[in-house]
Amino acid sequence: MANINRVVLVGNLTRDPELRHTPGGTAVCSLRLAVNTRRKDGASGEWTEKPNYFDVTVWGNQGENCAQYLAKGRPVAIDGRLEWREWEAQDGTKRQAVEIIADTVQFLGGRDGGDTGGGFGGGSGGGGNQFIPQGSGAQDADFPGAPADDDIPF
């Protein structure tokens, strides 16, 4: 059985990106992402949105781009994986966290909050606000070079 560890999120940044560097000089950018979940209230029958918050780490040049071009409130799409971390705090207590390590960060909306699209990061393709996770296999006429349905061997 194959192991799969994949996360795809689309939401808004809750704070400005925080950029730092490892002792070796590699850029590490921390993002905090809010993603709303739509739920129907059992008592009132009204639809409500509940925010979920995620910590995202972006490495290397992509992290530097995030720090340079993103700001609080900006919509982004994240394609990455979950990672479990454990460490010992300064007071000696053991701490743990689950975070998302981003493989791809796509910037959604314009710099002024408009919907002009644009993105940085590996191979997610497409313009505008469309986000296709890297390696998802999603193909259609909007993707030049994609095989026609008749060319798929199954």
Secondary structure, 3 states (H helix, E strand, C coil): CCCCCCEEEEEEECCCCEEEECCCCCEEEEEEEEEEEEEECCCCCCEEEEEEEEEEEEEHHHHHHHHHHCCCCCEEEEEEEEEEEEEECCCCCEEEEEEEEEEEEEECCCCCCCCCCCCCCCCCCCCCCCCCCCCCCCCCCCCCCCCCHHHCCC
